[in-house]
Amino acid sequence: MSNLLTISMGVLQQGIGVDNFVTKSGNMQHHITVIIIVDKTVPDSWGRLPFGLMWGHSLSFGAYEECLAASWKFSTHDVIRGQYCLANVPIKRFMEQIKPRKQSAIQESRISYKYTTPEKFELGICMPNSCSPDLGNKILTGIMNKYYNENITSPMLAEKYCKYEQPVKLRAIDIFAIVFFSLIIFFMLASSVYDYIKTKTNKPKKTLFVAFSVLTNAPKIFTVKKTNNPNVISCLNGLRCFSMMWVVFGHGYMTYYELPHINRYKIYNWLETPYSMLVQNATLCVDTFFFMSGLLMLWGAFREMERTKGKLNLGLMYFHRYIRLTPVLAVVILYIMSLYKYSGHGPMWMKIGTQDERCSDTWWATLLYVQNYVFPKKICVTQSWYLAVDTQLYVLSPLILIPLWKWGKKALPPIIILALLCMGCTFATFMEWKFTLFRVDDDHVDDRQRLTYYPTHTRVPTWLIGVIFGYFLFTKNRGRQIPLASKWVITGWILAFGTMLTDLFGPYWRILPQNPSAPIYEGALYEPLSRASWAMSIGWIVWACYNGHGGIINDFLSWSFFVGFSRLTYCMYVIHRIVQLVNGGRIQTDTHFGDYDMILRWWHDFGISLTLSIFATLAFEAPILGIEKAIFGHGNIKQTPKQKNIDTDPIESTTVALETSKDELT
């Protein structure tokens, strides 16, 4: 099946018409000879029957780079190069003749109904670049039908799954991206030199001229000063950092699922382990972010309303928000639509390196933060759905802020009713669409994402819980610590941790094959209640730490290390998914599924994402703040400005985000 000599001889034996084999050189015998030469000189360029086929491994890549490096010169103007294609080869009849041994990982799994005997496998083949995919498909189809009796009617080769070496032709958007990134680096160098000279001569600096200075911006990230400011909730830094690491971890598994594992069916057993709950229920960390978003939005807005005697400048408020979030996101979109396609190549890149296709006609919705409704199944920068939801909630926030400011606790009942109605809407959607308790057990994951994960109203309850906590912290608790008896402190921590563990591991017993399946109403109740109870537990952690009841937990979450890290989380959130897809798309060999293997990949992805986040913060996020300061603030400065603590700024704080999709884990 994987021998080119057999195929070419089969073609000759079939006596397929010469017209079917006329290519650029117009010589059938010439190209049959080339096919044989390709087979003899680069035999490893073709895949074989996949190792681990009976364990779900249906990919056999061959040697991609060996194929592309091959070339044969017949004359000055007749040079043949290797062309790599990934073919879908039918093997249904072949598999029917095999009686597999019992696979407990498949037959005893809760989701074993999703297992089907492989009917195709993806085979890497190498043929001359003068052969079109249509021609290659005719050859393969003829041989498979004659010698394997597969009765193939559908094409096995497609142009998008074929690749050969050819000169790089830069598009207009590629040139623009190269010039843009080059200018940014130039601005950083020039601004840093200017900053250095002015510092050495002790002369005033123009704020605009040091906006891109690494000497000015780097200390804002890495310099940490102890403060007793009552407007700073230090434990949020630790919560933010751990949630961000959880995001990278969960999304890493999403990409990990797609890799060519030789033991793919081991995933069925893995899904039934307690450890897998950290991935299957990783979406709970989204609710941590929404809780913090609501809390910090109210805290920052109320501080502003204190200063302006209850007034909000909505135009400036919205402009400030947009200008702070969008530059980094826009740069990532520019990269995806331009230089991303040059970031990787190979068989897996053909399969998962398609982010540029998602952005081709959906980028504008992402920049307007409406992608969760306009293109829920084709989001450009897939994790940016969170930014859309959070921005929409921010736009609507005055409807909550103004009543709370004017009427105080009297405005709480309508807010609580609104949260309950939104939870009821999620419950009703689950019941109507019959969504299951576990996403891996659901046959309609795309609809589940579209209807219960991305919509803004499904995130309102946890956001409002954050708003309510923020209201009481600001009006009743700011600047002082509320004493509480030790027994109640211990009770609070036990309830909080118990609730969080229940939310995280409570559904575990339902996925075990020996236990009955969860009824639809159970999943419908779990979805909204787990999100709300998780947010309330986070609320206790914040309240206890702020009021001096956190002990070692507060000391750890308030560790100064997390302050600098937390300033990078927005850029890391926007960037990390692209890093994971590039790393996964560049793989050209078989992989092995295992938790330790995934931890290694997590460190790989996390390290690169962290490095790129530092650059993105220095090149885009921090300069925007400097430019904004130059426009709305003072024109000259005598020394490097001090960095605001991230938790005192309602805009910067709420830019932390999360997505569980791809595409989506969620």
Salt bridges, closest charged atoms under 4 A:
ASP44 OD1 - ARG48 NH2 3.70
ASP78 OD2 - HIS30 NE2 3.68
GLU108 OE2 - LYS102 NZ 3.68
GLU122 OE1 - LYS351 NZ 2.94
ASP174 OD1 - ARG171 NH2 2.88
ASP195 OD1 - LYS205 NZ 2.59
ASP287 OD1 - ARG459 NH1 3.50
GLU304 OE2 - ARG307 NH2 2.55
GLU306 OE2 - ARG478 NH2 2.63
ASP361 OD1 - LYS378 NZ 3.13
ASP390 OD2 - ARG321 NH2 3.00
ASP442 OD2 - ARG448 NH1 2.98
ASP447 OD1 - LYS377 NZ 3.60
ASP447 OD1 - ARG450 NH2 2.99
GLU522 OE1 - ARG510 NH2 2.71
GLU527 OE2 - ARG439 NH2 3.41
GLU527 OE1 - ARG448 NH2 3.87
GLU527 OE2 - ARG531 NH2 2.48
ASP590 OD1 - HIS57 NE2 3.06
ASP597 OD1 - HIS592 ND1 3.55
GLU628 OE2 - HIS320 ND1 2.36
ASP647 OD1 - ARG240 NH2 3.17
ASP649 OD2 - ARG324 NH1 3.64
GLU652 OE1 - ARG324 NH2 3.33
ASP663 OD1 - ARG358 NH1 3.85
ASP663 OD1 - LYS662 NZ 2.59
